[in-house]
Amino acid sequence: MSVLDNLHRVRERIDAAARRAGRRPEEIKLVAVTKTVPPEIIRQAVKGGVSRLGENRVQELLKKYNDVPPGLEWHLIGHLQTNKVNKIIGKVALIHSLDSWRLAEEISRVASGANAVASVLVQVNVAGEVTKYGILPSEAEDFVEAAARLPGLNVRGLMTIAPWTSEPEEVRPVFRQLKDLAMRLMNNKAGATMEYLSMGMSGDFEVAVEEGANILRIGTAIFGGRQ
């Protein structure tokens, strides 16, 4: 199947999952994950209506930044090293992976120095996997409130990466826990909004939609297996 066919099928599945959950499909943002995908293939997805692109690595994002049509919304979805923060402030619409206090301070410093405000999501390691980055759920409330008070930082929600499984139903509790956490944090005193829940990828996005995701990070289901 072509990229456009894949994209059409993904949208149909998102719509169906949203309707099952009594939600409006248009409230769910699709971020097409372009890791290892060359610009000429990305352009096909853009022709199909994709307006948000997600990259895991800063270097790859910068390489493609000027090779795709202008006006697209870039999202940094992978682990961000502190020494790369200055390269992306002003270029990305949303950093999904705020995963440490050191990184929060550096984003704040760089954004403030550029008279900018960086929109971020706090990455929560809901499943407690040692191979994954993220704040533990038990630390999330204090972290979110402290980060939201930093200048140049706009905390807009939470992100998680569920464990890989061939049975999407197995990770439903992970998505539900992130949604519950966001609901508890909604009335924080520091002004952090819980506007976005970034959860769900190619193998589990329908379950994520049913559990409240409003940003999906989908790569393989659109572009096929990575080379």
C-alpha positions in Angstrom: 0.0 0.0 0.0 1.1 3.6 -0.6 1.7 6.2 2.0 -1.6 7.9 1.1 -3.4 4.6 1.4 -1.8 3.9 4.8 -2.7 7.4 5.9 -6.3 7.0 4.9 -6.5 3.7 6.8 -4.9 5.2 9.9 -7.4 8.1 9.9 -10.3 5.6 9.5 -9.1 3.7 12.5 -8.6 6.9 14.6 -12.2 8.0 13.7 -13.6 4.6 14.6 -11.8 4.5 17.9 -12.9 8.0 18.8 -16.5 7.2 18.0 -16.4 4.0 20.1 -15.2 6.2 23.0 -17.9 8.9 22.4 -15.3 11.4 21.3 -15.0 13.7 18.4 -12.3 12.5 15.9 -11.2 16.1 15.1 -10.0 16.7 18.7 -7.2 14.1 18.1 -3.9 15.4 16.6 -1.9 13.0 14.4 1.9 13.5 14.5 3.5 11.6 11.6 6.8 10.2 13.0 9.4 10.6 10.3 12.4 8.8 11.9 14.6 7.5 9.0 11.9 8.6 6.4 13.5 10.5 3.5 12.0 14.0 2.6 10.5 12.8 -0.7 8.4 10.2 1.2 7.5 12.8 3.8 6.2 15.1 1.1 3.7 12.4 0.0 2.2 12.4 3.5 2.1 16.2 3.5 0.1 16.0 0.2 -2.2 13.7 2.0 -2.9 16.4 4.6 -0.3 15.7 7.3 0.7 19.0 9.0 2.6 17.7 12.1 5.9 15.8 11.9 7.7 14.2 14.8 11.4 13.3 15.1 13.2 11.4 17.7 16.6 12.9 17.2 17.5 16.6 17.0 20.2 16.0 14.3 17.7 14.3 12.0 15.0 17.0 12.6 17.5 19.8 11.6 18.6 17.9 8.5 15.0 17.6 7.2 13.8 21.0 8.5 14.4 22.9 5.2 13.8 19.9 2.9 10.1 19.6 3.5 7.3 22.1 2.6 7.3 25.2 4.9 4.6 25.8 7.5 4.6 22.4 9.0 4.5 21.8 12.8 7.6 20.0 14.1 7.5 17.9 17.3 10.5 16.6 19.1 9.3 13.3 20.5 12.5 11.5 21.6 14.9 12.0 24.5 16.5 15.5 24.3 20.0 16.0 25.5 20.7 19.3 27.3 23.5 20.2 24.9 21.0 20.1 22.0 18.3 22.3 23.5 19.7 25.5 21.9 19.4 23.9 18.4 15.6 23.4 18.5 14.1 26.3 20.5 12.1 28.3 18.0 11.9 25.4 15.5 9.6 22.9 17.3 6.0 23.5 18.3 6.1 21.0 21.1 8.8 19.0 23.0 7.1 15.8 24.1 10.0 14.5 26.3 10.7 16.7 29.3 12.1 13.9 31.4 14.4 15.5 34.1 14.8 18.6 36.2 18.2 19.3 34.6 16.5 19.4 31.1 13.7 21.6 32.4 16.2 24.2 33.7 18.1 24.1 30.4 15.0 24.6 28.3 14.0 27.5 30.6 17.4 29.1 30.3 17.7 28.8 26.5 14.1 29.8 25.8 14.3 32.8 28.2 17.5 33.9 26.6 15.8 33.9 23.2 12.7 35.7 24.5 10.7 32.6 23.6 8.4 30.2 25.4 8.9 26.5 24.9 5.8 24.3 25.0 6.6 21.0 26.6 5.0 17.8 27.8 6.3 16.0 30.9 7.3 12.4 30.0 6.0 10.0 32.6 7.4 6.5 32.8 4.1 4.9 33.8 5.2 1.3 33.4 8.4 1.9 35.3 10.6 0.4 32.6 14.3 0.8 33.3 15.1 1.2 29.6 12.8 4.2 29.3 13.2 7.9 30.3 10.6 9.7 32.2 9.4 10.9 35.6 7.8 8.3 37.9 4.1 8.8 38.4 4.7 9.4 42.2 7.0 12.3 41.3 4.9 13.9 38.6 2.8 16.3 40.7 5.7 18.0 42.3 7.7 18.0 39.1 4.9 19.5 37.0 4.3 22.3 39.5 8.0 23.2 39.8 8.6 23.1 36.0 5.5 25.2 35.3 7.0 28.0 37.5 10.2 28.2 35.4 10.4 31.2 33.0 10.2 30.3 29.3 8.5 27.0 29.9 4.8 26.2 29.2 3.9 22.8 30.5 0.9 21.7 28.4 0.4 18.1 29.4 1.9 14.6 29.7 3.4 12.0 27.5 4.2 8.3 27.9 5.5 5.4 25.9 3.8 2.1 26.6 5.7 -1.2 26.7 5.9 -2.9 23.4 3.4 -5.7 23.1 1.6 -7.6 20.3 -1.6 -7.3 22.3 -2.6 -3.6 22.5 -5.2 -4.4 25.2 -2.3 -5.2 27.6 -1.2 -1.6 27.7 -4.7 -0.1 28.3 -4.0 0.3 32.0 -0.8 2.4 31.2 -2.9 4.8 29.1 -5.6 4.9 31.7 -3.1 5.7 34.5 -1.7 8.6 32.5 -5.2 10.0 31.9 -6.0 9.7 35.6 -2.8 11.4 36.5 -3.6 14.3 34.1 -7.0 14.7 35.7 -5.4 14.9 39.2 -2.9 17.5 38.0 -5.4 19.6 36.2 -6.0 22.0 39.0 -2.4 22.6 39.9 -1.5 26.0 41.3 1.4 26.7 39.0 -0.7 27.1 35.8 0.4 24.0 34.0 -2.3 23.0 31.6 -3.2 19.4 31.0 -4.3 20.2 27.5 -2.4 17.3 25.8 -2.1 13.6 26.4 0.5 12.3 24.0 0.2 8.5 24.0 -0.3 5.8 21.4 1.9 4.7 18.5 1.4 2.5 15.5 0.8 -0.7 17.5 -1.6 0.6 20.1 -3.0 4.0 19.0 -6.7 2.8 19.0 -6.6 1.8 22.6 -4.8 5.1 23.4 -7.6 7.0 21.7 -10.2 5.1 23.7 -8.4 6.0 26.9 -8.2 9.7 26.1 -5.1 10.4 24.0 -5.4 13.6 21.9 -1.9 13.4 20.3 -0.8 10.2 18.5 2.7 9.5 17.4 2.4 7.3 14.4 5.2 6.3 12.1 5.3 2.6 10.9 1.5 2.5 10.2 1.9 5.4 7.8 5.4 4.9 6.3 5.9 1.2 6.7 8.8 -0.6 8.4 12.0 1.4 8.9 15.0 0.7 6.8 
